[in-house]
Structure formats: structure tokens, C-alpha cells
Amino acid sequence: MPSTPLLVTGASGHLGRRVLELLLERNAGPIIATTRTPASLAGFAARGVEVRRADFEDDASLATGFAGAKRALLISTDAVDRPGRRIAQHRSAIAAFERAGIEHVVYTSLPKPIDSLVTIAPDHAGTEAALAASKLEFTILRNHLYTDLLLVALPAAIASGALIDAKGTGAVAYVTRDDCARAAAAALASGSRGRTTVDVSGPEAVTADQLAAIASELTGRPVVHTSVPVPALIEGMVGHGLPRPIAELIASFDAATAKGDYHQVTATVEQLSGTKPTSVAAFLRANRAALLPAG
């Protein structure tokens, strides 16, 4: 749909930048990219992307930032510093989409946001409800946990030989950020209509025991998984200097995993983008150097 103006919010983040790259590759657009820091997207502006300032806490900037777009990607913001801030931002964006005449919104959510154990899930549930209450058509992409985050969690486990979490035997259908970007770009650039909600997962669900085995195989270092109660995990992270709200957030994802919220495997990535999603083992193999200490 080369004549359909496409809008990407939060475009200066990792996911937003990758979506812009993919849209440019497929010659979609014209493309509008909004961010609070337009200078950070100067490189994309030089390649023909119209970069505009938009702050979800500044309605006037949303009116100018969203003008002329017909399909929009609403990337969930990172405003989790105080309860209620992010959902307020998302509601403001949705209201501004309606006023701007946007017809279809693609939103990045998470699996099973209603009654979830994840501390930030109410933001996603509230955003989905706001979309449902609006006049907008939408595609909700419930992205599973990023495989990329394993590059943060696994190096310490490999170094110590102990992968400690509160996941129990729960499995996660990890999906790479790149695959999420492919799904989002494809959904945005398509001519899809109506209201759809889909899970976006990788090709398989992996337990922490299996993850430890993969890490051991790739690095040649023994890694053993141990699951502990959620309160113990929180106190352990706090004891190592992590702020309690962050520790509680991480532990809440583990609790949701143990409950079975993240094991569902779907074909969404391939159905939308035409590309098969990357497995955990393949991703970690490609990033093996990041798992081991330098030198």
C-alpha cells in the first residue's frame, strides 16, 4: 500500500528503529516517525522518513505529530516509574489517533494481560480496553518475552554455574525483538481491516531447565537451573542491589511463566512477515560471544 501514510510512535527505541528499517526495505509508506527527541532519528530523516516530535503527555504535540497518518503502530511506552502513568499516555495517544482520522492501530501488548501476575500487565489490559472502546480498527500483537533479554540474564548464570529464577517448570515461547519488529512492520504495512488480537511467539516453548542445557552446550560450562519461591527471588535480587520495584517486576514475569501464561506457540510471525521466527538455540548461538566474559 505505497500511498498509505504509516505512523510509528516511539520510533527512537530499539523496536521502533527496526520497524522503520523494515518499512524502508519494503518501500512502504510514506512513513511518519514520532519521538520526543527528533534529532535522534536524523539518519532516518535523511532517508525520507518524516520525523516529528510527539510527547504522549503533550496533546498539542500529538495533534501535529499524528496528522495525515492512516495506520499507526503504537509501541507501548517505558513510562513505568509510577502507577497509572503509562496507561494515561496510551489513552491520550488513542484519543489523538481518533481525532487525527487514523483508521487502524497496531499495538504491542503482552500475552494474557487480564488477571495477569505481571505487575505492568494492567497497563496493557487497559490499553486493549481503550482500543476496544474506541472507534478504531486494530491489530493487537501480544508479544511473548524477548529472547534478547537472555543476553542480560544468562552471562551471570554461565559464570556462576547457577540459573536461579522462580519459573518452576513453566515454559516460555521466547521471541526475538527482530521477529516482533517483522510482525509489527508487516501488520502496519498491510491493508488489514477489522479488529484482531494475536500472540506473537517464537517457534517453541523452552523451560529454564532446557535453557540451562542450551547454555551449557554452547559454552562448554555446566549450568544448573534452580527454581526458588517468588519472595526469595525478590529478596535475592534486592540484596544484590536491584531496586525493589524492578525485582518485583522481574519476579512477576517468572510467576506468570510458572502459571503457564507464556508457553503458547503461534505461527503469527511467519503468517504476517513470511519469515520463520528464530529459535532460542539459534539466537544464542549467533550471540555466543555475548554470553562469555571478555577475553
C-alpha positions as a Markdown table, in Angstrom:
| # | Residue | x | y | z |
|---|---|---|---|---|
| 1 | Met | 0.0 | 0.0 | 0.0 |
| 2 | Pro | 2.5 | 2.6 | -1.2 |
| 3 | Ser | 0.1 | 5.5 | -0.8 |
| 4 | Thr | -1.0 | 4.9 | 2.8 |
| 5 | Pro | 0.8 | 7.1 | 5.3 |
| 6 | Leu | 2.1 | 4.9 | 8.1 |
| 7 | Leu | 2.9 | 6.2 | 11.6 |
| 8 | Val | 5.4 | 4.7 | 14.0 |
| 9 | Thr | 5.3 | 6.0 | 17.6 |
| 10 | Gly | 8.2 | 5.6 | 20.0 |
| 11 | Ala | 10.4 | 5.4 | 16.9 |
| 12 | Ser | 13.7 | 6.1 | 18.5 |
| 13 | Gly | 13.6 | 2.9 | 20.6 |
| 14 | His | 15.1 | -0.4 | 19.6 |
| 15 | Leu | 11.8 | -1.9 | 18.3 |
| 16 | Gly | 10.8 | 1.4 | 16.6 |
| 17 | Arg | 14.1 | 1.8 | 14.8 |
| 18 | Arg | 14.0 | -1.8 | 13.5 |
| 19 | Val | 10.4 | -1.3 | 12.3 |
| 20 | Leu | 11.5 | 1.8 | 10.4 |
| 21 | Glu | 14.3 | -0.2 | 8.7 |
| 22 | Leu | 11.9 | -2.9 | 7.7 |
| 23 | Leu | 9.3 | -0.4 | 6.3 |
| 24 | Leu | 12.0 | 1.2 | 4.3 |
| 25 | Glu | 13.2 | -2.1 | 2.9 |
| 26 | Arg | 9.6 | -2.9 | 1.6 |
| 27 | Asn | 9.2 | 0.7 | 0.3 |
| 28 | Ala | 6.1 | 1.1 | 2.4 |
| 29 | Gly | 4.6 | 4.4 | 3.3 |
| 30 | Pro | 5.1 | 7.3 | 3.2 |
| 31 | Ile | 6.5 | 6.9 | 6.8 |
| 32 | Ile | 6.0 | 9.2 | 9.7 |
| 33 | Ala | 8.1 | 8.6 | 12.8 |
| 34 | Thr | 7.3 | 10.3 | 16.1 |
| 35 | Thr | 9.6 | 10.6 | 19.1 |
| 36 | Arg | 10.2 | 13.1 | 22.0 |
| 37 | Thr | 13.7 | 13.5 | 20.5 |
| 38 | Pro | 13.6 | 14.1 | 16.7 |
| 39 | Ala | 17.3 | 14.7 | 16.5 |
| 40 | Ser | 17.9 | 11.1 | 17.4 |
| 41 | Leu | 16.3 | 10.0 | 14.1 |
| 42 | Ala | 18.2 | 12.3 | 11.9 |
| 43 | Gly | 19.6 | 9.3 | 9.9 |
| 44 | Phe | 16.1 | 8.2 | 9.1 |
| 45 | Ala | 15.0 | 11.7 | 8.2 |
| 46 | Ala | 17.9 | 11.7 | 5.6 |
| 47 | Arg | 16.4 | 8.5 | 4.1 |
| 48 | Gly | 13.0 | 10.0 | 3.5 |
| 49 | Val | 11.2 | 9.3 | 6.8 |
| 50 | Glu | 9.2 | 12.3 | 8.1 |
| 51 | Val | 10.3 | 12.7 | 11.7 |
| 52 | Arg | 8.1 | 14.6 | 14.1 |
| 53 | Arg | 8.1 | 15.4 | 17.7 |
| 54 | Ala | 5.3 | 13.8 | 19.8 |
| 55 | Asp | 5.0 | 13.5 | 23.5 |
| 56 | Phe | 2.2 | 11.4 | 24.9 |
| 57 | Glu | 1.9 | 13.9 | 27.8 |
| 58 | Asp | 1.5 | 16.9 | 25.4 |
| 59 | Asp | -1.8 | 16.8 | 23.5 |
| 60 | Ala | -0.8 | 19.6 | 21.1 |
| 61 | Ser | 2.3 | 17.7 | 20.0 |
| 62 | Leu | 0.1 | 14.6 | 19.3 |
| 63 | Ala | -2.2 | 16.6 | 17.0 |
| 64 | Thr | 0.7 | 17.8 | 14.9 |
| 65 | Gly | 2.6 | 14.5 | 15.2 |
| 66 | Phe | -0.2 | 12.3 | 14.1 |
| 67 | Ala | -1.7 | 14.5 | 11.3 |
| 68 | Gly | -2.2 | 12.8 | 8.0 |
| 69 | Ala | -1.4 | 9.3 | 9.1 |
| 70 | Lys | -3.9 | 6.5 | 8.3 |
| 71 | Arg | -2.3 | 3.4 | 10.0 |
| 72 | Ala | -0.4 | 3.7 | 13.2 |
| 73 | Leu | 1.9 | 1.5 | 15.3 |
| 74 | Leu | 1.5 | 2.2 | 19.0 |
| 75 | Ile | 4.6 | 0.9 | 20.7 |
| 76 | Ser | 4.0 | 0.7 | 24.4 |
| 77 | Thr | 6.0 | 3.3 | 26.3 |
| 78 | Asp | 8.5 | 2.7 | 29.0 |
| 79 | Ala | 6.8 | 5.1 | 31.5 |
| 80 | Val | 6.6 | 2.6 | 34.4 |
| 81 | Asp | 8.1 | 4.9 | 37.0 |
| 82 | Arg | 4.8 | 5.5 | 38.7 |
| 83 | Pro | 1.4 | 3.6 | 38.6 |
| 84 | Gly | -1.0 | 4.9 | 36.1 |
| 85 | Arg | 1.4 | 7.0 | 34.0 |
| 86 | Arg | 1.8 | 4.6 | 31.1 |
| 87 | Ile | -1.9 | 3.8 | 30.7 |
| 88 | Ala | -2.7 | 7.5 | 30.8 |
| 89 | Gln | -0.2 | 8.1 | 28.0 |
| 90 | His | -1.7 | 5.3 | 25.9 |
| 91 | Arg | -5.2 | 6.6 | 26.4 |
| 92 | Ser | -4.1 | 10.0 | 25.3 |
| 93 | Ala | -2.5 | 8.6 | 22.2 |
| 94 | Ile | -5.6 | 6.6 | 21.3 |
| 95 | Ala | -7.8 | 9.6 | 21.7 |
| 96 | Ala | -5.4 | 11.6 | 19.5 |
| 97 | Phe | -5.5 | 8.8 | 16.9 |
| 98 | Glu | -9.3 | 9.2 | 16.6 |
| 99 | Arg | -9.1 | 12.9 | 16.3 |
| 100 | Ala | -6.4 | 12.6 | 13.6 |
| 101 | Gly | -8.5 | 10.3 | 11.5 |
| 102 | Ile | -6.3 | 7.3 | 11.8 |
| 103 | Glu | -8.1 | 4.2 | 10.7 |
| 104 | His | -6.1 | 1.2 | 12.0 |
| 105 | Val | -3.8 | 0.9 | 15.0 |
| 106 | Val | -1.3 | -1.9 | 15.7 |
| 107 | Tyr | -0.4 | -2.2 | 19.4 |
| 108 | Thr | 2.3 | -4.1 | 21.1 |
| 109 | Ser | 0.9 | -5.8 | 24.2 |
| 110 | Leu | 1.7 | -9.0 | 26.1 |
| 111 | Pro | 0.1 | -12.4 | 26.5 |
| 112 | Lys | -2.9 | -12.8 | 28.8 |
| 113 | Pro | -2.9 | -9.2 | 30.2 |
| 114 | Ile | -6.2 | -9.6 | 32.0 |
| 115 | Asp | -5.7 | -11.0 | 35.5 |
| 116 | Ser | -2.0 | -11.5 | 34.9 |
| 117 | Leu | 0.5 | -11.8 | 37.7 |
| 118 | Val | 2.8 | -9.4 | 35.9 |
| 119 | Thr | 3.0 | -6.1 | 37.7 |
| 120 | Ile | 2.8 | -4.0 | 34.5 |
| 121 | Ala | 0.0 | -6.1 | 32.8 |
| 122 | Pro | -2.8 | -3.7 | 33.8 |
| 123 | Asp | -1.3 | -1.1 | 31.5 |
| 124 | His | -1.7 | -3.4 | 28.6 |
| 125 | Ala | -5.1 | -4.7 | 29.6 |
| 126 | Gly | -6.2 | -1.0 | 30.0 |
| 127 | Thr | -4.8 | -0.1 | 26.6 |
| 128 | Glu | -6.5 | -3.0 | 24.9 |
| 129 | Ala | -9.8 | -2.0 | 26.6 |
| 130 | Ala | -9.3 | 1.6 | 25.5 |
| 131 | Leu | -8.9 | 0.4 | 21.9 |
| 132 | Ala | -12.0 | -1.7 | 22.2 |
| 133 | Ala | -14.0 | 1.2 | 23.4 |
| 134 | Ser | -12.8 | 3.5 | 20.6 |
| 135 | Lys | -14.0 | 3.7 | 17.0 |
| 136 | Leu | -10.6 | 2.5 | 15.7 |
| 137 | Glu | -9.9 | -0.8 | 14.0 |
| 138 | Phe | -6.8 | -2.5 | 15.4 |
| 139 | Thr | -4.4 | -5.4 | 15.5 |
| 140 | Ile | -3.1 | -6.2 | 18.9 |
| 141 | Leu | 0.2 | -8.1 | 18.9 |
| 142 | Arg | 0.7 | -9.8 | 22.3 |
| 143 | Asn | 4.5 | -10.2 | 22.1 |
| 144 | His | 6.0 | -13.0 | 24.2 |
| 145 | Leu | 9.2 | -12.4 | 26.2 |
| 146 | Tyr | 12.1 | -11.2 | 24.2 |
| 147 | Thr | 14.8 | -13.8 | 23.5 |
| 148 | Asp | 17.2 | -10.8 | 23.5 |
| 149 | Leu | 16.8 | -10.4 | 27.3 |
| 150 | Leu | 18.5 | -13.7 | 27.8 |
| 151 | Leu | 21.8 | -11.9 | 26.8 |
| 152 | Val | 21.3 | -10.0 | 30.1 |
| 153 | Ala | 20.3 | -12.9 | 32.3 |
| 154 | Leu | 22.4 | -15.7 | 31.1 |
| 155 | Pro | 26.0 | -14.5 | 31.4 |
| 156 | Ala | 25.9 | -14.4 | 35.2 |
| 157 | Ala | 24.3 | -17.8 | 35.3 |
| 158 | Ile | 27.0 | -19.2 | 33.0 |
| 159 | Ala | 29.7 | -17.6 | 35.1 |
| 160 | Ser | 28.4 | -19.0 | 38.4 |
| 161 | Gly | 27.0 | -22.2 | 37.0 |
| 162 | Ala | 23.6 | -21.5 | 38.6 |
| 163 | Leu | 20.5 | -20.3 | 36.7 |
| 164 | Ile | 18.2 | -19.1 | 39.6 |
| 165 | Asp | 14.6 | -18.0 | 39.0 |
| 166 | Ala | 11.0 | -18.6 | 40.1 |
| 167 | Lys | 9.8 | -20.1 | 36.8 |
| 168 | Gly | 9.5 | -23.7 | 38.1 |
| 169 | Thr | 8.8 | -26.0 | 35.2 |
| 170 | Gly | 7.0 | -23.3 | 33.2 |
| 171 | Ala | 8.0 | -22.7 | 29.6 |
| 172 | Val | 8.4 | -19.5 | 27.6 |
| 173 | Ala | 7.8 | -19.2 | 23.8 |
| 174 | Tyr | 10.7 | -16.7 | 23.6 |
| 175 | Val | 10.6 | -14.4 | 20.5 |
| 176 | Thr | 13.3 | -12.2 | 19.3 |
| 177 | Arg | 12.9 | -8.4 | 19.1 |
| 178 | Asp | 13.7 | -8.6 | 15.4 |
| 179 | Asp | 10.8 | -11.1 | 14.8 |
| 180 | Cys | 8.5 | -8.8 | 16.8 |
| 181 | Ala | 9.6 | -5.9 | 14.6 |
| 182 | Arg | 8.9 | -8.0 | 11.4 |
| 183 | Ala | 5.4 | -8.9 | 12.6 |
| 184 | Ala | 4.7 | -5.3 | 13.6 |
| 185 | Ala | 6.0 | -3.8 | 10.3 |
| 186 | Ala | 4.0 | -6.3 | 8.3 |
| 187 | Ala | 0.8 | -5.7 | 10.2 |
| 188 | Leu | 1.3 | -1.9 | 9.9 |
| 189 | Ala | 2.0 | -2.0 | 6.1 |
| 190 | Ser | -0.7 | -4.5 | 5.3 |
| 191 | Gly | -4.2 | -3.5 | 4.3 |
| 192 | Ser | -5.8 | -5.4 | 7.1 |
| 193 | Arg | -9.1 | -4.3 | 8.5 |
| 194 | Gly | -11.3 | -5.2 | 11.5 |
| 195 | Arg | -10.2 | -6.0 | 15.0 |
| 196 | Thr | -7.7 | -8.8 | 15.7 |
| 197 | Thr | -5.7 | -9.9 | 18.7 |
| 198 | Val | -2.9 | -12.4 | 18.2 |
| 199 | Asp | 0.0 | -13.8 | 20.2 |
| 200 | Val | 3.5 | -13.3 | 18.8 |
| 201 | Ser | 5.8 | -16.1 | 19.8 |
| 202 | Gly | 9.0 | -17.9 | 18.8 |
| 203 | Pro | 9.0 | -21.4 | 17.3 |
| 204 | Glu | 9.0 | -23.4 | 20.5 |
| 205 | Ala | 8.4 | -23.1 | 24.3 |
| 206 | Val | 11.6 | -23.5 | 26.4 |
| 207 | Thr | 11.8 | -24.3 | 30.1 |
| 208 | Ala | 14.5 | -22.9 | 32.3 |
| 209 | Asp | 16.0 | -26.5 | 32.6 |
| 210 | Gln | 16.2 | -26.6 | 28.8 |
| 211 | Leu | 17.6 | -23.1 | 28.7 |
| 212 | Ala | 20.4 | -24.1 | 31.2 |
| 213 | Ala | 21.1 | -27.1 | 29.0 |
| 214 | Ile | 21.4 | -24.9 | 25.8 |
| 215 | Ala | 23.7 | -22.5 | 27.7 |
| 216 | Ser | 25.9 | -25.4 | 28.8 |
| 217 | Glu | 26.1 | -26.9 | 25.3 |
| 218 | Leu | 27.0 | -23.6 | 23.7 |
| 219 | Thr | 29.6 | -22.5 | 26.2 |
| 220 | Gly | 31.0 | -25.8 | 27.5 |
| 221 | Arg | 30.3 | -24.7 | 31.0 |
| 222 | Pro | 27.9 | -26.6 | 33.4 |
| 223 | Val | 24.8 | -24.6 | 34.2 |
| 224 | Val | 22.2 | -25.9 | 36.6 |
| 225 | His | 18.7 | -24.4 | 36.9 |
| 226 | Thr | 17.2 | -23.9 | 40.4 |
| 227 | Ser | 13.7 | -22.5 | 40.9 |
| 228 | Val | 13.0 | -20.7 | 44.2 |
| 229 | Pro | 9.9 | -19.1 | 45.6 |
| 230 | Val | 9.0 | -15.7 | 44.3 |
| 231 | Pro | 9.6 | -13.8 | 47.6 |
| 232 | Ala | 13.1 | -15.4 | 47.9 |
| 233 | Leu | 13.9 | -14.4 | 44.4 |
| 234 | Ile | 12.8 | -10.8 | 45.1 |
| 235 | Glu | 14.9 | -10.6 | 48.3 |
| 236 | Gly | 17.9 | -12.1 | 46.5 |
| 237 | Met | 17.8 | -9.5 | 43.7 |
| 238 | Val | 17.3 | -6.7 | 46.2 |
| 239 | Gly | 20.2 | -8.0 | 48.2 |
| 240 | His | 22.3 | -7.7 | 45.0 |
| 241 | Gly | 21.4 | -4.0 | 44.6 |
| 242 | Leu | 18.4 | -4.2 | 42.3 |
| 243 | Pro | 15.6 | -1.7 | 43.2 |
| 244 | Arg | 12.7 | -3.5 | 44.7 |
| 245 | Pro | 10.1 | -2.4 | 42.1 |
| 246 | Ile | 12.4 | -3.8 | 39.3 |
| 247 | Ala | 13.0 | -7.0 | 41.3 |
| 248 | Glu | 9.2 | -7.4 | 41.8 |
| 249 | Leu | 8.6 | -6.8 | 38.1 |
| 250 | Ile | 11.1 | -9.5 | 37.1 |
| 251 | Ala | 9.8 | -11.9 | 39.6 |
| 252 | Ser | 6.2 | -11.3 | 38.4 |
| 253 | Phe | 7.2 | -12.5 | 34.9 |
| 254 | Asp | 8.6 | -15.6 | 36.5 |
| 255 | Ala | 5.4 | -16.2 | 38.4 |
| 256 | Ala | 3.4 | -15.8 | 35.2 |
| 257 | Thr | 5.7 | -18.2 | 33.5 |
| 258 | Ala | 5.2 | -20.8 | 36.2 |
| 259 | Lys | 1.4 | -20.3 | 35.9 |
| 260 | Gly | 1.6 | -21.1 | 32.2 |
| 261 | Asp | 1.0 | -17.7 | 30.6 |
| 262 | Tyr | 3.9 | -17.8 | 28.2 |
| 263 | His | 4.1 | -21.3 | 26.7 |
| 264 | Gln | 1.7 | -20.8 | 23.8 |
| 265 | Val | 3.4 | -21.2 | 20.4 |
| 266 | Thr | 1.9 | -19.5 | 17.4 |
| 267 | Ala | 2.6 | -19.1 | 13.7 |
| 268 | Thr | 2.0 | -15.3 | 13.8 |
| 269 | Val | 5.5 | -14.2 | 12.8 |
| 270 | Glu | 5.5 | -16.3 | 9.7 |
| 271 | Gln | 1.9 | -15.6 | 8.8 |
| 272 | Leu | 2.4 | -11.9 | 8.9 |
| 273 | Ser | 6.0 | -11.5 | 7.7 |
| 274 | Gly | 6.6 | -14.6 | 5.6 |
| 275 | Thr | 9.7 | -15.4 | 7.7 |
| 276 | Lys | 10.0 | -18.2 | 10.2 |
| 277 | Pro | 10.9 | -17.0 | 13.8 |
| 278 | Thr | 14.3 | -17.6 | 15.2 |
| 279 | Ser | 14.7 | -20.3 | 17.9 |
| 280 | Val | 16.3 | -19.7 | 21.3 |
| 281 | Ala | 19.2 | -22.0 | 20.4 |
| 282 | Ala | 19.9 | -20.3 | 17.1 |
| 283 | Phe | 19.7 | -16.8 | 18.6 |
| 284 | Leu | 22.1 | -17.7 | 21.5 |
| 285 | Arg | 24.5 | -19.5 | 19.1 |
| 286 | Ala | 24.6 | -16.4 | 16.9 |
| 287 | Asn | 25.3 | -14.3 | 20.1 |
| 288 | Arg | 27.6 | -16.8 | 21.8 |
| 289 | Ala | 30.3 | -14.2 | 22.4 |
| 290 | Ala | 27.9 | -12.1 | 24.5 |
| 291 | Leu | 27.4 | -15.0 | 26.9 |
| 292 | Leu | 31.0 | -15.3 | 27.9 |
| 293 | Pro | 33.3 | -12.9 | 29.7 |
| 294 | Ala | 35.6 | -10.8 | 27.5 |
| 295 | Gly | 39.0 | -12.4 | 27.0 |
